[in-house]
C-alpha cells in the first residue's frame, strides 16, 4: 500500500520543539512535507529553514520582520504577519505543530482545531488560559489534539477527562523553590521570585 505524504505547518520553528520537529522531517521526507512555518526573532535561522525545505508560506511577528525576511528568501515565499497570519497557517496543513511561545500560541490552537486538523501541541498556555474555548472547538469533526511536550501531556489528558475533580499544574521553575513552599506562592510574588543563576 502506498504511503500518504502528510503536509506539516510548524509554527514556532526556531525553538527547541521546532528544531526537534525539523529533525524528524529531515529523517522522514517520504512521510512529511513542510509547507508552512513561523518563527520569532531568529530571522536568519527562519530563512535557512525556508530555503532548506522549500517552504512557500511563513508567518512572522511584524511588518519589519516581514521586510527583513523577504530579503533573505525567494520572491515565491508568501510572508504573513501576526495573529491573523498564524491563524491562516494553522488551517493550511494536515498536521499543525504548535510550538509558539506563550499566549501567542492560542490563535494557532483554536484555528487548527476549528479547521478539523491534527494538532501536535507543545503550547501549554492554550490549555491553561483558554481551556473552555479549546474544549469547544476540539469537538470539531476531524480535530485531534496530541501533546508533544511533557508540559502539555498532563493538561491534554486532563482536558479529555471531563469528570476530573482536581488538576494540579506545575511550572518549570518550581525546582527553584524550597520543597513544600510552592503551594503558598501567590502569582504576584511568584513572578518576582529570585531565579537561580547558572
C-alpha positions as CSV (number, residue, x, y, z in Angstrom):
1,X,0.0,0.0,0.0
2,X,1.5,3.4,-0.9
3,X,2.3,5.8,1.9
4,X,0.4,9.0,2.1
5,X,2.6,12.0,2.5
6,X,1.2,14.5,5.0
7,X,1.7,18.2,5.0
8,X,3.0,19.9,8.1
9,X,2.8,23.5,9.4
10,X,5.5,24.1,12.0
11,X,4.6,27.2,14.0
12,X,7.4,28.1,16.4
13,X,10.2,26.6,14.2
14,X,13.2,28.1,15.8
15,X,12.7,26.9,19.4
16,X,13.5,23.6,21.0
17,X,10.4,21.7,19.9
18,X,10.7,23.3,16.4
19,X,14.2,22.1,15.9
20,X,13.3,18.6,17.1
21,X,10.4,18.6,14.7
22,X,12.7,19.6,11.8
23,X,15.0,16.7,12.7
24,X,12.0,14.3,12.3
25,X,11.1,15.9,9.0
26,X,14.6,15.5,7.7
27,X,14.6,11.8,8.6
28,X,11.2,11.1,7.1
29,X,10.9,13.1,3.9
30,X,8.7,10.4,2.3
31,X,6.1,10.8,5.0
32,X,6.0,14.5,5.7
33,X,6.2,17.7,3.7
34,X,6.8,21.0,5.5
35,X,4.5,23.5,3.8
36,X,4.3,26.4,6.3
37,X,6.2,27.7,9.3
38,X,6.7,30.6,11.7
39,X,9.4,31.9,14.0
40,X,10.1,34.8,16.3
41,X,13.2,36.9,16.3
42,X,15.6,34.4,14.6
43,X,15.1,35.6,11.1
44,X,18.3,34.2,9.7
45,X,17.5,30.8,11.1
46,X,14.0,31.0,9.8
47,X,15.3,31.9,6.3
48,X,17.6,28.9,6.4
49,X,14.7,26.6,7.1
50,X,12.6,28.2,4.4
51,X,15.4,27.6,1.9
52,X,16.2,24.1,3.0
53,X,12.6,22.8,2.9
54,X,11.4,25.0,0.0
55,X,8.6,26.4,2.2
56,X,6.3,28.8,0.5
57,X,4.3,30.2,3.4
58,X,5.8,31.8,6.5
59,X,4.4,33.9,9.4
60,X,6.4,36.5,11.3
61,X,5.7,38.8,14.2
62,X,5.7,42.2,12.5
63,X,5.9,44.1,9.2
64,X,9.5,44.9,9.9
65,X,10.2,41.2,10.3
66,X,8.4,40.6,7.0
67,X,10.6,43.1,5.2
68,X,13.8,41.7,6.6
69,X,12.8,38.1,5.9
70,X,11.7,39.0,2.3
71,X,15.3,40.0,1.6
72,X,16.6,36.5,2.8
73,X,14.2,34.2,0.9
74,X,12.8,33.9,-2.6
75,X,10.1,36.0,-4.1
76,X,7.8,33.0,-4.2
77,X,7.5,32.9,-0.4
78,X,4.2,34.3,0.9
79,X,5.1,36.1,4.2
80,X,2.1,36.8,6.5
81,X,2.1,38.8,9.7
82,X,0.8,38.5,13.3
83,X,-2.1,36.5,14.8
84,X,-4.1,36.6,11.6
85,X,-1.1,35.1,9.7
86,X,-0.6,32.4,12.3
87,X,-4.3,31.6,12.3
88,X,-4.3,31.2,8.5
89,X,-1.2,28.9,8.6
90,X,-2.8,26.9,11.4
91,X,-5.5,25.8,8.9
92,X,-3.2,25.1,6.0
93,X,-1.8,21.6,6.5
94,X,-2.7,18.1,7.6
95,X,-0.7,18.4,10.8
96,X,-0.1,21.6,12.8
97,X,2.7,21.7,15.2
98,X,2.1,24.5,17.7
99,X,5.4,25.3,19.3
100,X,4.7,29.0,19.6
101,X,5.7,30.5,22.9
102,X,3.2,31.7,25.5
103,X,-0.2,33.1,25.0
104,X,0.6,33.9,21.3
105,X,0.1,30.2,20.6
106,X,-3.7,30.3,21.4
107,X,-4.8,31.5,18.0
108,X,-2.9,28.6,16.5
109,X,-4.6,26.1,18.7
110,X,-8.1,27.5,18.1
111,X,-7.6,27.8,14.3
112,X,-6.2,24.3,13.9
113,X,-9.0,22.7,15.9
114,X,-11.7,24.8,14.2
115,X,-10.4,23.6,10.9
116,X,-10.5,20.0,12.0
117,X,-6.8,19.5,11.9
118,X,-4.4,17.2,13.7
119,X,-2.8,19.5,16.3
120,X,0.6,18.5,17.8
121,X,0.5,20.8,20.9
122,X,3.6,22.0,22.7
123,X,1.9,25.2,23.9
124,X,0.5,24.7,27.4
125,X,-0.7,28.2,27.7
126,X,-3.5,27.4,25.2
127,X,-4.9,24.9,27.7
128,X,-4.2,26.9,30.8
129,X,-5.5,30.2,29.7
130,X,-8.4,29.1,27.5
131,X,-9.5,25.6,28.3
132,X,-13.2,26.2,27.8
133,X,-12.6,27.7,24.3
134,X,-10.3,24.8,23.4
135,X,-12.8,22.3,24.6
136,X,-15.5,23.8,22.5
137,X,-13.5,23.7,19.2
138,X,-11.9,20.4,20.0
139,X,-15.3,18.7,19.2
140,X,-15.0,19.8,15.5
141,X,-15.1,16.8,13.2
142,X,-11.6,15.6,12.4
143,X,-9.9,17.7,15.1
144,X,-7.3,15.8,17.1
145,X,-5.0,17.2,19.8
146,X,-1.8,15.4,20.7
147,X,0.7,16.5,23.3
148,X,4.3,16.7,22.0
149,X,5.9,18.1,25.2
150,X,6.0,16.9,28.8
151,X,4.4,20.2,29.8
152,X,1.3,19.7,27.6
153,X,0.8,16.0,28.2
154,X,-0.9,16.3,31.7
155,X,-3.0,19.3,30.6
156,X,-4.2,17.5,27.4
157,X,-5.1,14.4,29.4
158,X,-6.9,16.4,32.0
159,X,-8.9,18.2,29.3
160,X,-10.1,14.8,28.0
161,X,-11.2,13.7,31.5
162,X,-14.4,15.6,31.7
163,X,-15.0,14.4,35.2
164,X,-11.7,15.4,36.6
165,X,-12.2,16.7,40.1
166,X,-8.8,18.2,40.6
167,X,-5.9,19.0,38.3
168,X,-2.5,20.1,39.6
169,X,-0.4,22.0,37.2
170,X,3.3,22.7,37.9
171,X,5.7,25.1,36.3
172,X,9.2,24.7,35.0
173,X,10.7,26.9,37.7
174,X,9.2,25.1,40.7
175,X,12.5,23.3,41.3
176,X,14.0,26.7,42.2
177,X,11.7,26.9,45.3
178,X,12.2,25.0,48.6
179,X,10.1,21.8,48.7
180,X,6.7,22.5,50.2
181,X,6.6,26.2,49.6
182,X,5.2,26.3,46.1
183,X,1.5,26.0,47.2
184,X,1.9,29.1,49.3
185,X,3.3,31.3,46.4
186,X,0.9,33.9,45.0
187,X,1.0,34.8,41.3
188,X,2.4,38.2,42.3
189,X,5.3,37.1,44.4
190,X,6.0,34.1,42.1
191,X,6.6,36.5,39.2
192,X,9.1,38.4,41.4
193,X,10.9,35.4,42.8
194,X,14.7,35.1,42.6
195,X,15.9,32.8,39.9
196,X,19.0,30.6,40.3
197,X,22.0,31.7,38.4
198,X,23.8,29.2,36.2
